[in-house]
Amino acid sequence: MSQLRTLSATEVSSERLLLRRALHDADREGFIELSTDPEVQAYIGGPQPRGDVERRFDAALANVTSRPGNYVIADNATNRFIGTLMLACRPAEGDEELELGYVLRRSAWGAGFAFEAATAALRAAADELPDQPVSLVTQTANKRSLKLAARLGFRPISTFEEYGAEQTLCTAPLSTFRI
């Protein structure tokens, strides 16, 4: 199994957003809201108990070195927590591949933040990493996420059953995000 690198940048900025690997104590309430909101979590396993989320946040905050590829999506002007983005390696058939995932607070939906954050991360990765496929998996029932994937240039290649629901696997070559 080859070891693919992932995006090494500790920060990536766009017009309105800052993607940062560092989790701040000020992110607590936003992180808790994100993880406990039934609508936000509807397609990714459902809301989590607040106590579990608080413990996970405290553990992540105590861990000074965040996992490569995991980012907080924050407002560029206020540094307010908007959501999270992951662009990291995941196991694939006989190898590893780069996978994109994102989740935003409900109050940030519909403003184009997920598209802007994903585009910024993928452009930074395309400048740093060799060309490779990037995957995105979402529940097939999550039409908003599938629409965003298509807007980003991902195309569906298969469906499969996982977590009790049909999932759609989409891919795009990393090179398509080079400027």
N, C-alpha and C positions, 0 to 999 in steps of 0.2 A: 504494500500500500504506500503510495507516494504521499509526501506531506505537502499539501498545497499551503502556501502562505495566504493570509488574508490581509485586508487593509490594515496597515500599520499606523496610520495617522491617529494621533490622540484627539485631534479636532478637525472637522471639516465644516466650512461655512458656506452658506448660500445667501441669496438676497435677504430672506427673512429669518433663516434658521441657523442654529449652531448645533452640529452633532458633536457631542463630547463624550469621551469614555469615562470621565470622572462623574461619579454620582455624588451629589451634594446633599447635606441635611435638609436644605430648603426644598428638595425634590420629594420629600416624604409624603405629603398629602396628595400631590399629583400622582405619585407612584401607587399609593394605596387606592385612590379613586380609580385609576386605570385597571388595577387588578381585581377590584371588587364590584365594578359596574357590570350588571347583567347584560346590558346591550353591547358593551365593548367586548365582553368575553363570550358572547353568544356562539361564535364560530371557532373558539379556541379553548374549549374545555369548560366553559362556564365560570362564574365568579368564584373567587377563592375567599375563604374566611379571613376577616380583617387581621386577626391575631397571627395567622400564618404569614400573611403578607408583611406585617410589621416585623416579624422575626427575619424573614428573607431580606427585607430592606436593611435592617440593622447588620445582618451578616455581610451583605454586599458593601455597605458603607464601611465596615471594619476592614474589608479586604481592599487594601490600597491599590493593588494591581487588578484592574478589571480584565475580564477575558477579552482577548483580541477580537475585534469585530462587533462587539456590543457597544451601542451608543445610546445616550440620552438625546432625544430631540428637544431642543430648547428654543425659545424665542430669542432671536439675535439681539434685540434691544433690551429685553428685561431679564433674560436668562431663565424665564419661567418654564417649568417642565410641561412639555406637550405630549410626549410619548417616548417610545423606544424603537430602535432600529437595530437589526442584526444582519451583518454581512459576514458570514463565517463558514468554515468548512463543515460539511456533514458527510457521514458515510454514504457511499453510493455503491452500485454493483462493482466490486473488485477494486474500488478506488475511493477517492473523496472528491467532492465538488463544492463549489461556492454556492451558498444559499442565501437568499434575501428574505427577510421577514420584518414586519413593522406593525406597530399597534399604537393608536393615538387616543387620547382622551376624547370623549364624545363631544365636548365643547370645541374641539379642533376639527371636527369632521366638516367636510364640504368647503374648506378654505384652500385646498390644494397643497396642504402641508405634507401629506404622505408622498405625493408625486415629487415635490421639491426635495424632500429629504432623501428619497430613494435615488433620484437623479444625481444629487450631489455625491452621495456615497458611491454610486456605480461609476461616475466620472472619475472620482479620485482613485478608485480601484483600477479602472482601465488605464490610468496613467502610470500606475505602480506595478501592476501584476501582468503576467503573460496572458494572452488571450485564452479564454476557457469558457465553457458554458456556465451560466449562472441559472440556478433553479429557484422557483418560487412555488410553494404549495399552499393551496387554500381550499377550504370546503367548497364544493361545487355549488352549494346553496348560497354562498356569499357572493352575490352578483356584483356588489360594489367593488369587492376586492378583485374579482375577475376583470371587471371593466378597467380598473386601475392598472392591472397587470398588462392588459392589451395596450393601454395608453403608453405605458413604459416601453413597449416593444416586445414583451414576452408573448410566446405563443403556446397554447395548450398542446401537450403531446400525449398525455394519457390520464386516465382516472383510475383510482384504486380505493379500496375500503380501508379506513383506519379511524380509530376513535369512535366507532359506531356511525360513521357518516362517509359519504363519497367525497373523496378529495380529488382535486385537479392539479396535476403537475404541469408547470409551464417552464419554458426555458428561453434564454436569449444569450447570444454570444457577448461576452464582456466587451469585445472590440467595438460593438455598436454604440457604446457610451463614450468613446473617445471624442474629444472636441476637435 
